[in-house]
Amino acid sequence: MKLEHHLSLLLLLLFILTLRSLTPTSAACHVDDETGLLAFKSGITADPSNMLTSWKKGTDCCTWSGVQCDNNRVTQLSVTGQLDKPNSFLSGTISPSLSKLTFLSGIYLQNLRNLTGPFPAFLFHLPNLKYVYIENSKLSGRILASVGNLTQLEALSFYFNRFTGPIPSSISKLTQLTQLKLGGNILTGSIPNGIKNLNKLTFLTLERNGLSGPIPDFFASFPELRILRLFRNKFTGKIPASISALAPKLIYLELGHNALTGQIPAFLGNFKTLDTLDLGHNMLTGTVPTTLANLTKIFNLDLSNNQLVDPFPQLNVKGIESLDLSYNKFHLKEIPKWVTSSPIIYSLKLANCGIKMKLEDWKPAQTYYYDYIDLSWNQITGSPIGLLNKTDYLVGFWASGNKLKFNLESLRIVQTLKHLDVSRNLVFGKVPKAVIGLDRLNVSYNHLCGQLPATKFPASAFLGNDCLCGSPLAACKKA
């Protein structure tokens, strides 16, 4: 009987435990966290892809999409849109009630596109916050000077918003920062000199703003810097000498689309880990230093649209991915051998580079990866058919202002091709119907003839040929 009694008690205990496991429990997350998150949701006016559909009152907010907890307190909020999906966005404002999430260490509101409002002041009430990524939205106004009070931050990114005014000098107090990303805004003024205090930085990206003045000569302060992006601003003066201190670790150096002057520094040859060097669209003069031959790992090189002169050095790259030397004062005569031998190149832009060769004589190691080829305004003869008909993923081909001679109907127009400019050459034949799939076309000033297929292109795309007719040109004469 005793054994049966023990068995009965054991079964009763198992039954009670089973009942407990089946009984709904109250929300596990803290009530303040739930309130703050639901207030954020209430500030959202459109959520077409249902990113916040799991955020329901009375359920455990630690199970909600994008929410992470530790000991029932929210420690991370990550709501991210997908740029390749048009409906993947949130419209609305960021509720100040997120300040209730006092255990929050990271906030990631990325690619949501339509969040509006001023600088998110609720950040000042989150004592445990270390990572702020509010990227690719429409926050506007000034970056508050009190941002300097967030001294615990290790990463601060307002990448691609609409902030205006200067970068506050108080940002120099954020000495724990490893990443400072303010690119893609409408910031003006100079770079505060106090940023040199942020000696733990690995990322400094201020590109695509309206920043001006000289680039500060303070880069010896950043022993860990891997990425420096200052392109598309209004910086003037020379490339600072202290950038040489970044040689051991820098991977990306992007200073293009500014108004920089002087010569390309020879010390850039010391950047053995450099993947990308962008100095294009400046006012740089002189020769390209021969020390660049040391950059054996470089994959992306843009020196275009400067005033650089011959001779161009022989480089020793193992495989370049993209190269742009266009619109300088070079006389290369031929496409460089180190380009021709590259097994991975996808973008080659050598417009106005003094190339004099027959295109059939150029035999690149591979054509499979080519997306963009620009050989405009050279003295190239022959036909591109052999080259282009071997490219399966070509997006753009520009060869205006050469002496190319070929039948346009022989060109295989692949599905990916969107830009074709062979104007001012010796092209003959008819305009094929396949051009209707292009976004841009220019075949003007050649020897083309016949009726045009129905396209969306303006008359300027077809002017100056022998006998083209049909809309948008004059109607064809009836036989």
FENZIKA-V624318 format. One record per helix or strand of 2 or more residues. SS is the DSSP state (A for helix, B for strand). FROM is the first residue (numbers start at 1). TO is the last residue. If there is no record, write none. Layout:
<<SS;FROM;TO> <SS;FROM;TO>>
This chain:
<<A;2;22> <A;31;42> <B;44;46> <A;61;63> <B;67;70> <B;73;80> <B;90;93> <A;96;100> <B;106;110> <B;113;117> <A;121;125> <B;131;135> <B;138;142> <A;145;149> <B;155;157> <B;162;165> <A;169;173> <B;179;181> <B;186;189> <A;193;197> <B;203;205> <B;210;214> <A;219;221> <B;227;229> <B;234;237> <A;241;246> <B;252;254> <B;259;260> <A;266;270> <B;276;278> <B;285;287> <A;290;294> <B;300;302> <B;307;309> <B;322;324> <A;337;340> <B;347;349> <A;359;361> <B;372;374> <B;381;382> <A;385;388> <B;396;398> <B;403;404> <A;408;410> <B;419;421> <B;428;429> <A;433;437> <B;440;442> <B;447;451> <A;459;461> <B;467;469>>
